[in-house]
Structures are given as C-alpha cells and as structure tokens.
C-alpha cells in the first residue's frame, strides 16, 4: 500500500517537471500571449472610454435642450414686451409649406400678423398640430415657461381647458414645442362670425369655461397676467370640440406662491404690465404687483365685452384715460354704460371682484352660481353655441 502511494507521488512529480520544462522551452510564446492579452485589454478600455465620452456629449446635448423645457433653472421674473417678442420672432428662420422641422411637415404659419410668438401648423403620420418656436439661446425663454406650466397642469390633473404637449426638442438652434392645434380664438369668432357679440347664453357658457381655466391655473400656483379673448380658443370641428374652450399663451405667467405653498409678497417694483390694455386690471395701471384677483378682473371685462359687444374704454389708447373710465364705471352713469342691458348678476359679480384683496382666493363657486342662475332665471339656452348655427356674413 505504501509502495503504491510512493509510485503515485513519483509519477506526479515527473509530470510537473515535464510541464515546467515545456514552459521554459517556449518562453517567447508565453510572452506573446501575454502581450496580445494586454493589448486587447487596452483596446477594450480605450473603446469603453470613447463610448463614455460620446455618451457624455450626447447627455450634455440633451440636457442643454431639456433645460429649455423644465424647471431646472429659475424661471425669470421679468417678462419680455410684446414688441420685443415680435422682434425675436422676426429673427427666427422663416419656414414655408413643405419644409420640415424635425419629423414634422410645415403646412402653414398660424396668424402671421400676430404680435406675439411664432407658431406653425405642422403634421406627421399621427395628426395635425401647432408648433411653437423659439431660439435656443433666448435670454428670456418664454416657451420654456409655457411648457413647464402646461406640463405641471397635466400632472396635477387640471388639463381640461389646456392643450396637450405631443413633442418638444431642438432643430438647428431652435427650440420647438408641438401641441394641440386649436380652432379660432374668441376674438376672431366675436369679430368675424357674429354681429360683434355673442348671444347671452353662449357668452355666459363660454365665460364659465374661461373661469374654469383660470381656476385650474391658479390651483397650481400661477397667474396668467394676460387674460384676453385672443388667448382663448375653441377646439377643432373635425375633433368635435367646437364647444370646448382652450386657454392659450403662458409666456407672461408668474408663480405667486413659494414651493411650500406660502403666498409671495408683492414686489416694490414689479415687472411692467405687457398684456392687452383693454382688459388690463386697475392694478396694472398703478404699477402694482398682480394677483389672482387681477386675472378675475380681466376675465370680467372680457366677459362683459363678449355679451355686450364693447367696453366704455374700448377705443381709448391713453392708459390714464382707461384707468379713469374703469374707476368711474363702478357707479352712476358710467356703470350703466358698462353693464346697462345685462342681467343684474353681472353687477353682483363685479362687486365680488372689487372686494378681492391681493392675497384673497377668488370666490369661483359663487361666480359660477351667479352665472348659472342668470341662465336659469332668464330661460336662456346654453347650446348650441353661436358658431354652431348658420354663420352670418363676415364683416
């Protein structure tokens, strides 16, 4: 037994010696293998390093683009003027029917005479949309503010009167945002497809939808600061949305609360008012900070004009004259000029609006109640809307 174990050990020893001798006989081959392995390892490391560099460049590029559409950077307090935005729109490249922006085909320019923004009607295999454009290096990124507000509204479930963002990105130094294409604005409808005003039932129903949009916007901590008929539009007939009202353009929107929900104090020197002077609240003419109350005041002027056909200061151009007429319209003969011929509920609504202070939450429910009560007591039909009926000749 011991002899067998000894023989096994001898054989094992001989094998090990033969193996060592083979290694010694071919040291060059061993060295070559080692070098090849080392070279292959270096190539893999270099390749991986190059891939990491490319990934980082791509990530930086994407990050640069995304910063235009997120809240990673503080939103600016000072908003650009309408004329400045018109100038900026002129600086953008012109696109014509048949051109392509990313994967979208340009069909037409939407409202080319507008003084604010640059919007095209575009399409792809999924449908027809509106596309807003802005330079990537814009110092005051109005488009980013709009995209942020619309995204936040969707997240908070308040998107019933707001367009949906379908795509966003960059194309040749331009930021673009593709969103729901709407129909005509309330301003266009009132001027072109009616006798200069809406019927009472249509006007009140539309006013309720506009107020709902403002309530939703206020619920996420933002005020609009440019409430006017040109910033509300109906849906498209082909989508059967003629009775749906959309709120548009949030370039002048401002956050009125901190992230913790606390209300911001009014600034001593707020940014100048850049909205439509006809619907501007009185605070705007006093260079005061605007609040939710001021959005509601502008909404009220817009509503009166929709159902009455005009505002006493509608033809005024001097801000001082407009303000004085607004103040005078709270009583006496001027009050009759503003609300004469309208249901008494309009006077009650104006009183509610005038009672609001800077920090007050508007009494939306009470205003809705007054408007609906007006339709009930006067036996007014809400539908069909005026533009669903036979269209009168254009002016």
C-alpha positions in Angstrom: 0.0 0.0 0.0 2.8 2.4 1.0 4.7 1.3 -2.2 1.7 2.3 -4.4 1.4 5.7 -2.8 5.1 6.3 -3.3 4.9 5.4 -7.0 2.0 7.8 -7.5 4.0 10.7 -5.9 6.9 9.9 -8.2 4.7 10.0 -11.3 3.1 13.3 -10.2 6.5 14.8 -9.7 7.6 13.7 -13.2 4.6 15.3 -14.8 5.2 18.6 -13.0 8.8 18.6 -14.2 7.7 18.0 -17.8 5.2 20.8 -17.6 7.8 23.3 -16.2 10.3 22.2 -18.9 7.8 22.9 -21.6 7.2 26.4 -20.2 10.9 27.0 -20.2 11.3 25.7 -23.7 8.8 28.2 -25.1 9.1 31.5 -23.1 8.5 33.6 -26.3 5.1 32.1 -27.0 4.1 32.8 -23.4 5.2 36.4 -23.7 3.4 36.9 -27.0 0.1 35.6 -25.5 0.6 37.9 -22.6 1.2 40.9 -24.8 -1.8 40.1 -27.0 -4.0 39.8 -23.9 -2.6 43.1 -22.6 -3.2 44.9 -26.0 -6.7 43.5 -26.2 -7.5 44.8 -22.7 -6.1 48.2 -23.6 -8.2 48.4 -26.7 -11.4 47.5 -24.7 -10.6 50.2 -22.1 -10.0 52.8 -24.8 -13.2 51.8 -26.7 -15.2 52.0 -23.5 -13.6 55.3 -22.6 -14.5 56.7 -26.1 -18.1 55.4 -25.7 -18.3 57.1 -22.3 -17.1 60.4 -23.9 -19.7 60.1 -26.6 -22.5 59.3 -24.1 -21.5 62.3 -22.0 -21.5 64.6 -25.1 -25.0 63.3 -26.0 -26.2 63.6 -22.4 -24.9 67.2 -22.3 -26.6 68.0 -25.6 -29.9 66.5 -24.4 -29.5 68.3 -21.0 -28.9 71.6 -22.8 -32.1 71.1 -24.8 -34.2 69.9 -21.8 -33.2 72.9 -19.7 -35.3 75.0 -22.0 -38.4 73.0 -21.1 -38.0 72.2 -17.4 -37.7 73.9 -14.0 -34.1 73.0 -13.5 -33.3 76.7 -13.7 -35.2 79.6 -12.0 -38.0 81.0 -14.1 -37.3 84.7 -14.9 -39.4 87.3 -13.2 -39.1 89.9 -15.9 -41.2 89.0 -19.0 -40.4 90.5 -22.4 -42.6 93.0 -24.0 -44.9 92.1 -26.9 -42.9 94.2 -29.3 -39.7 92.5 -28.2 -41.2 89.1 -28.8 -42.4 90.3 -32.3 -38.8 91.3 -33.0 -37.5 87.9 -31.7 -40.0 86.1 -33.9 -38.6 88.1 -36.9 -35.1 86.8 -36.0 -36.1 83.2 -36.4 -35.7 81.4 -39.7 -38.8 81.5 -41.9 -40.4 78.2 -42.7 -42.7 77.6 -45.6 -45.2 74.9 -46.7 -43.4 71.7 -47.4 -40.4 72.5 -45.1 -39.5 70.0 -42.3 -38.8 70.8 -38.7 -37.5 67.6 -37.1 -40.0 65.0 -38.3 -42.9 67.4 -38.8 -44.0 68.8 -42.1 -44.9 72.5 -42.1 -48.3 73.3 -43.5 -48.9 76.9 -42.8 -48.0 79.8 -40.5 -50.7 80.4 -37.8 -51.7 84.1 -37.5 -48.6 85.5 -39.2 -49.6 89.0 -38.3 -49.7 88.2 -34.5 -47.5 90.5 -32.4 -46.5 87.7 -30.1 -44.7 84.4 -30.8 -44.1 82.3 -33.8 -46.5 79.4 -34.4 -46.9 77.0 -37.4 -49.4 74.4 -38.3 -47.5 71.1 -38.8 -48.3 67.5 -39.3 -46.8 64.0 -39.1 -48.1 60.5 -39.6 -50.1 60.8 -36.3 -52.0 64.0 -37.0 -52.0 67.8 -37.3 -50.6 70.1 -34.6 -49.5 73.5 -33.6 -45.7 74.1 -33.3 -44.2 77.0 -31.3 -40.7 78.1 -32.0 -38.0 80.0 -30.0 -34.3 80.5 -30.3 -32.2 78.1 -28.2 -30.1 81.0 -26.8 -33.1 83.2 -25.9 -32.3 85.1 -22.7 -35.9 85.1 -21.6 -37.2 81.6 -22.5 -40.9 82.2 -22.9 -41.5 78.9 -24.5 -39.9 77.0 -21.6 -42.2 78.8 -19.2 -45.2 77.8 -21.2 -44.1 74.1 -21.5 -43.4 74.0 -17.8 -46.9 75.4 -16.9 -48.7 73.0 -19.3 -46.7 70.0 -18.0 -47.5 70.9 -14.4 -51.2 71.3 -15.2 -51.3 67.8 -16.7 -49.5 66.3 -13.7 -51.9 68.0 -11.3 -55.0 66.8 -13.3 -56.0 70.3 -14.4 -55.8 69.9 -18.1 -59.5 70.2 -19.1 -59.0 73.6 -20.8 -55.4 73.3 -21.9 -53.5 72.0 -24.9 -51.5 68.7 -24.7 -47.8 68.7 -25.5 -47.1 66.0 -28.1 -43.3 66.6 -28.6 -40.5 69.0 -27.8 -36.9 69.4 -28.7 -34.3 71.2 -30.8 -33.8 71.7 -34.5 -30.9 73.7 -36.0 -30.6 76.0 -33.0 -34.3 76.4 -32.4 -36.4 75.1 -29.6 -39.7 73.7 -30.7 -42.8 72.5 -28.9 -45.6 70.6 -30.6 -49.0 70.9 -29.0 -52.8 70.6 -29.7 -53.9 72.6 -32.7 -57.0 74.7 -31.7 -59.6 76.4 -33.7 -60.4 80.1 -33.9 -59.8 82.4 -30.9 -62.8 84.1 -29.1 -61.6 87.4 -30.5 -61.8 86.0 -34.1 -65.2 84.4 -33.5 -66.7 87.5 -32.0 -65.5 89.8 -34.8 -65.9 87.6 -37.8 -68.7 85.1 -37.2 -71.2 87.0 -35.1 -72.7 90.5 -35.0 -69.9 91.7 -32.8 -71.0 89.9 -29.7 -72.2 86.5 -28.5 -75.7 85.7 -27.6 -76.2 85.8 -23.8 -76.4 82.0 -23.4 -73.3 81.4 -25.5 -71.4 84.2 -23.8 -72.2 83.1 -20.3 -71.3 79.5 -21.0 -68.0 80.4 -22.6 -67.3 82.7 -19.7 -67.8 79.8 -17.3 -65.3 77.7 -19.2 -62.8 80.5 -19.2 -63.1 81.0 -15.5 -62.6 77.2 -15.0 -59.4 77.5 -16.9 -58.2 80.4 -14.6 -59.2 78.4 -11.5 -57.1 75.4 -12.7 -54.2 77.7 -13.5 -54.4 79.4 -10.1 -54.6 76.0 -8.4 -51.0 75.1 -9.5 -49.7 78.4 -8.1 -49.6 80.6 -11.3 -51.4 83.6 -12.5 -51.8 84.3 -16.3 -51.4 88.2 -16.4 -52.7 88.4 -20.0 -56.3 87.4 -19.9 -58.0 88.4 -23.2 -60.2 86.9 -25.9 -57.2 86.3 -28.1 -55.8 83.9 -25.5 -58.8 81.6 -25.5 -59.8 79.4 -28.5 -62.3 76.8 -29.3 -61.4 73.2 -30.3 -61.4 72.0 -33.9 -64.6 71.0 -35.7 -63.1 67.8 -37.1 -62.4 66.6 -33.5 -66.0 67.6 -32.5 -64.6 70.1 -30.0 -66.4 73.3 -31.1 -67.9 73.6 -27.5 -64.6 73.2 -25.7 -62.6 76.3 -24.7 -58.8 76.2 -24.5 -56.6 78.7 -22.7 -53.5 79.7 -24.6 -50.2 81.5 -24.2 -48.5 81.4 -20.8 -45.4 83.5 -21.6 -46.4 86.1 -19.1 -47.5 83.7 -16.4 -45.9 84.2 -12.9 -45.7 81.9 -9.9 -47.5 83.7 -7.0 -46.6 81.1 -4.3 -43.4 79.6 -3.0 -42.7 75.8 -3.3 -44.1 75.3 0.2 -47.4 76.9 -0.8 -46.9 80.2 1.1 -48.1 83.3 -0.9 -45.4 85.6 -2.2 -45.4 89.2 -1.0 -46.0 91.9 -3.7 -42.7 93.3 -5.0 -42.0 97.0 -4.6 -41.1 97.2 -8.3 -42.9 94.5 -10.2 -42.3 93.9 -13.9 -44.3 96.2 -16.2 -47.6 95.0 -17.5 -47.4 93.6 -21.0 -50.9 92.3 -21.5 -53.7 93.8 -23.6 -54.5 97.3 -22.3 -58.3 96.9 -23.0 -58.6 94.1 -20.4 -55.8 95.2 -18.0 -56.9 95.3 -14.3 -56.7 98.6 -12.5 -53.7 97.5 -10.5 -51.7 97.3 -13.8 -52.2 101.0 -14.4 -51.0 101.7 -10.8 -47.8 99.7 -11.4 -48.8 97.2 -8.7 -48.0 93.5 -8.4 -50.7 91.5 -10.0 -52.6 88.7 -8.2 -55.4 86.1 -8.8 -57.9 88.9 -8.3 -56.5 90.8 -11.3 -56.8 87.8 -13.5 -60.5 87.7 -12.5 -61.0 91.4 -13.1 -59.6 91.0 -16.6 -61.8 88.0 -17.1 -64.8 90.1 -16.1 -64.1 92.8 -18.6 -63.6 90.2 -21.3 -67.0 88.6 -20.4 -68.8 91.9 -20.5 -67.4 92.7 -23.9 -68.4 89.2 -25.2 -72.1 89.6 -24.4 -72.4 93.4 -24.7 -70.2 94.0 -27.7 -68.0 96.8 -26.3 -66.3 98.3 -23.3 -66.6 102.0 -22.5 -62.8 102.4 -22.8 -62.6 100.1 -25.8 -61.4 102.9 -28.1 -59.0 104.6 -25.6 -55.3 104.4 -26.1 -54.1 106.5 -23.2 -53.6 104.3 -20.1 -54.7 107.2 -17.9 -58.0 107.5 -19.7 -58.6 103.8 -19.5 -57.9 103.7 -15.8 -60.2 106.7 -15.1 -63.0 105.1 -17.1 -62.6 101.8 -15.2 -62.8 103.6 -11.9 -65.8 105.7 -13.0 -67.7 102.6 -14.3 -68.2 101.5 -10.7 -71.1 103.9 -10.2 -73.5 106.4 -11.8 -73.9 106.9 -15.5 -70.7 105.1 -16.3 -71.9 102.0 -14.5 -74.9 102.0 -16.8 -72.6 102.3 -19.8 -70.6 99.3 -18.6 -73.4 97.0 -17.5 -76.6 98.5 -19.0 -78.8 95.9 -20.6 -77.1 93.0 -18.8 -78.6 90.8 -16.1 -78.3 92.0 -12.5 -76.0 89.1 -11.7 -73.2 90.9 -13.6 -73.3 93.7 -11.1 -73.1 91.2 -8.3 -70.1 89.6 -9.9 -68.4 93.0 -10.3 -68.9 93.6 -6.6 -67.3 90.2 -5.7 -64.4 91.1 -7.9 -63.9 94.5 -6.4 -63.9 93.1 -2.9 -60.9 90.9 -3.6 -57.6 91.9 -2.0 -54.1 90.9 -3.1 -53.9 87.7 -1.0 -57.5 86.6 -1.4 -58.6 83.5 -3.1 -61.3 84.4 -5.7 -64.8 83.1 -4.9 -65.0 80.9 -8.1 -68.0 78.9 -6.9 -70.1 81.9 -6.1 -69.4 83.4 -9.5 -70.3 80.1 -11.3 -73.5 80.1 -9.3 -74.4 83.7 -10.3 -73.8 82.9 -14.0 -75.8 79.7 -14.0 -78.6 81.4 -12.0 -78.7 84.1 -14.7 -79.3 81.5 -17.4 -82.0 79.7 -15.3 -84.0 82.8 -14.4 -83.9 84.2 -17.9 -84.6 80.8 -19.5 -81.6 81.0 -21.7 -80.3 78.1 -23.7 -76.6 77.3 -23.3 -76.3 75.3 -26.5 -75.8 75.4 -29.4 -73.0 77.9 -29.4 -73.3 80.8 -31.9 -70.7 79.4 -34.3 -72.5 76.1 -34.5 -75.5 77.9 -36.0 -75.8 79.3 -39.5 -72.8 81.6 -40.0 -73.6 85.2 -40.8 -71.7 87.1 -43.5 -68.3 88.3 -42.3 -67.8 91.9 -41.6 
